[in-house]
Amino acid sequence: MSSPVIINGPHGAERLRFGVLLDHQYSKRDAVGLGDRVTELVDTAQATRDLGYDSLFVLHHYIAPLRTLQPLALLSYLLQHTGRMQVGTGILILPMIHPVHYAEELATIDQLSGGRLVLGVGAGYRDTEFAAFGIDRTHRLGRLWEGLEIIERLWSGESLTYRGKHFQLDDVRCSVLPAQQPRPPIWVGSGGPKTIQKIGEKGYSWVVSSSAKARWAKGNLASHLEQRAAAGFTGPHTAALHRDLWLGDDEQSAFDEVKDHVSASAREYAGFGMDWLQADFEDRSLKAGLFGSPEQVADQIRDYAEAGFDHFVFRVQWLGLPVERSIAMLQRFQDEVVPLLASTPIDVTIG
């Protein structure tokens, strides 16, 4: 395990945290069975744990063009391999399922994990998912906020009667409460500036997607933190950032090593009627990802941390990339990037 990376933030000296997002999506033409793919996910979870990472996350989509293992079942299966890491959803599409269901399921996972759950949620964006569930896509934000309110109130243990636009409850009480009290951390993902501000107003943490470019992410984090403080939330806060990660001799050579694998997923979705994912993937990936030499990646992480980000969640898996190479990259990050960051404390400039 590498030395800790210390950041001097508004609440004193804290440790910068690093996690891993599992990419458990597989081509329907893949000759390897899902059972063997699950074994690879176990290997990755164990390596993430043993290398000293802080967290492990799973992703969520329905009826995707790729075979996508569903997050809560997968997370439960992996718990025994995660040690003391935080485990979570990165992110769960909350509007799709009734919040009473999620309140019980997620509280169960928090209990099974011994209080290590991070609930990452978002409103969703894919038309096909909303159509399949018979949900009006324009209602997604309303369902998100109502769903979060219901989950929080159920997790308090109270008997809840609720009258919202999308959900109505009569004297409902959650049968399982989370181990963490008053609740597990809640991270909300969004790419809309007004929603990002509202996340701050409600006191939640904002988690930034892997496709968000640096200047945009830092600028919206500043706005989010301002809204959070204005709403009276002044305690410790997590600012999480998803990034694609690969190390090489320089930015272009690092990206070139995995470009075909990164592009493979985009091609699958383009064939599913989501052409925009393929159209500018290389430009978007290079500008938003952490590709480069250890020194270049360390400088980028330091820049993000100075802007207030304190939990980095890396994706090092893409279609067709052998799992051994992904695990080796996680090792290399710990061996070559973390020592560069740990050599000098990072002073946070905002927050």
N, C-alpha and C positions, 0 to 999 in steps of 0.2 A: 504494500500500500504506500502511495506517495505521501509526502508531507502535505498538510492542509494548506489551502489557499485562503488567506485572511483578507477580508474586506472591512474597511473602516467606514461604517455607514451611520445613519442618523440615530441608530440604537446601540452604538458602540461596535466593538470588534466582533465580527461574525465569520462563519466559514462559508466560502463559496461551495455550492453543491453541484454535482454532476450526476446525470441519470441517463438511461437508455430507453428509447422507444422501440419496441419489437415491431418489425414489419411482417405480420403474419398474414400476408396476402400472396396467393400462388396462382399461377396460370392454370386455366382449365385444361390446357394441353400438357401440363406437367406430368411426366411419367412417374414421379415419386409420389407415393401415397401420403395422405395427410398424417397418418400415424408416424411415419418417419420424419415428417416435417415437425411434428410436435416434439419428437426426440431432439431435433435441432434447437427448438425453442428452449427446451429444458437445459441443453448444453450452454446456450447463450445466457440464460438466467443464472446458472451456476457460475459461469465465468464472470458475469457482471458483479455478482456477489463477492466472489473471491478476489477480484481486482480492486475492491474497495469503493465501488460506485455507491451513490446514496439512494438511488431510486430506479424503479423499473415500471414502464408503462405499456399498456396495450391500446390498440386503436379500434375503431368502430365504424362499420358500414353494413348496410343491408343490400341484398340483391345486386351485389357488385359484379362487374365483369370478371373479377378475380375471385377465386375461392378464398373467402375471408372468415377465419375462425371468430366466433362471437366472443366479446371481451370478458363478460363476467364469468362464464364457464371456464374460459382459458385462464383468467387470473386466479380463480379458485384452485385450478389444477396446479398452477405454478407456485402457489404460496409456500409449499414445503421446501422449495429450492431457493428461496429469496432471503434467507437469513434475517437480518434486522433492517434491510432496506425498506424505504417507503415503496408502496405499490399502488398503482392507480390507473385511471382511464385517461387516455390522451388522444381524443376526448370522446365522451359518451354523448350520443345525440339524444338529448333529454326530451324534446317534444314528441318523440315517436311513441313513448310508452307512458302509461299512467304513473304519476309520481308515487302513489301508494305502493305500487309494485317495486319501483326503484328504491324507495325508502327501506323496505324490508330486505331486499336483495343486498343492497350496499351495506346496511347495518350488519348483515350476516357476514359479509366479507371482512368488514372491520373487526368483528369479533374473532373470526377464524385466523386473522393475521396478527392478533394481539394488539390492535390499535395502530395499524400502519397504513391505512387507506388514505389516498388523496383522490378526491372526486373531481375529475376534470370533465367539464360539460361544455356543450355548444348547441347552437340552434339548428345546425344542419344547413345544407344548401342544395342537395341534389334533388331535382324534380322527381326522378323515378322513385326515390324512397318515400317522399310524401304521397305520391300517387298510389303506391302500393298499400299504404296504410289508410288511404282515404282521408288524409288530413290536408286541409287547405294550407299551402306553403306560406301564404301571407300571415298566417296565425303563429308562425314558429316562435317569434320573439315573445309574444304574449304567453304562449304555452311554456316557454323556457322560464320566464320570471315567476309565473304562478307555480310551476313545478318546483322550483327551488324554494319558494316560500313554504309550500306544503311539506316538502322533505325536511326542511329545518324545523318547522313546528312539530312535525311528528317525531323527529329525533329528540325533541325536548321531553318527550314522554307525556305530553298533554293530550287530552281528548279533544279532537279537532272537529269543529263544524266550520265549513268554509263555503263561501259563495263567490266564485270567480266567474269570469266570462267563459272559461274553458273547462273548469273543474268545479264540481260541487260535492261536498262531503257532509255527512251527518254523523256526529259523535263517533269519529274514527280514532282509534288509538293503535300506535305501532306496537306489534308484539315483540319485536327485537330492537333494542337500542344499540347504537354503536358503542364500541369500547372507549373511543375518544370522546371526551366531554369538554365543552358543550356539543361539539360535532367534529368530524374530520375536516381537514382543510378543503376548501372549495375553490377551484381554479376555473375561470370561465374564459373560453376562447371566443374571439370575435375579430373580424376585419373591418368593422364599421366604427369610425371615430365616435359617434354619438353613443353607440352601445358600449364602447370601451370606457367612456366617461361614466356611464350608468353603472358599470361593473364596480368602479371606484366608489360611487355614491352609495352602493349597497354593501360596501366593505369586503367584497370578494377580491381574490387575486386575479390578475389578467395573465393568461398564457398565450404566447404569440406563436403563430403557425410557422412552419419551416419555410414557407414561401414569402414571408414578409421581409422586405429589404431593410437594411440597417437604419438608414435615416428615418424612414417611416416608423419603424418599431420604437426607436429612441424618442422621437417626438411625441408619439401617442402614449408612451409610458409616462412622460412628464405630465401630460394632460390628465392621465388616469390618476396619478399620485396627487395632483392638485385637487381633483374632485374628491378623492378619498379623504384627504385632510380637511377639506371644507365641510364634509359631511360628519366630521368628528372622529374619524377612525385614525388614531395616532399611534397605535401599537405596532409591533413587528409585523412585517408584511413580506410575502413572497412575490417576486416578479420572475416568472418562468418564461423560458425561450426554447422553442424547438428548433434545432438546426441539423441539416445534413452535414456529416463530418467525414473527411478523408484526408490523410496526410501523404505528401509526396515531396518532390524537390522544390516545387513552386505551385502556384495556384492552378495553372493550366495543366501541368503534368499530373497533379493529384486528381483533377476532375476527369482527365482523359482516361485514367485507370478504371473508373467506374461509370463513365458516361453511358455506355451501352446498356448497363443494368439500370441506371436511373431513368433512361429513356424508355426502357421496355415497359414499365408500368404506365407511362404516359401514352404509349402507343395502344395499349390495351383499352384505356379509357377513351381515347380518340375514336376507336372502333365502336364504342358504346354510346356515341353521340355527344361526347364531351371534347370536341376538337380543341378547345382553348387550352386544355391541359398539355397538349402536344405542341401547340403553335410556337410558344416562346420558352420552352422548358429549359433550354441551355442557358439563355440569358438570365432567366429567373433563378435557376439553380446556382449559377456562378455568383450572382450578386447577393443571394440570400444565404447560401451555404458557407460552411467553414471548410474551404479547400485550400491547401497550401502547405508550406513547410511548417515544422513545429513552431518556428519563430513567428511566422505570419499568423498562424492560428492563435497562438498565445496573445499576440498583439490585438487581434480582433476580439477575443474573449475579454481581455483587459478593458478595451474600449466599451464593450457592452456593460461590463460590470461597473465601470465608472459612471455610466448613465443610469444605474440602478438595478440592472438584472442580476439576480443572485442564484438562480437555479437553471442550469443548462441541461436540456434533454436531447441526446444525440441519436440520430438514426444512422446506422452503418450497415444496413441490410437493404438490398433491392433484388428484384427478380433475377434469378440465375447466378447470383454471387454466392460462391461457396461459403458456408457458415464459418469455416476455419479462418478465412480471410477477414471476416467481420470481427471475430474474436481477437485475432492478431492486431487489428486496428485499435480495438479498445485497450489492449495491452500497451500498444505503442503510445497512445495518448497519455496514459498514466506514466509511462517511462520518460517521454520526451517533452510533453507539453506542460503537465502539471508542475514539474520542477522549475520551469521557467516562470510560471505564474507565482509559485510559492516563494520565489527568491526575494520578492518585495511586496509588502502589503499594498492592496489596492484601495485608493481613496475614492469613495463615492461622491460624485459632484452634485447630485440632486437627490431628492427624496425626503 
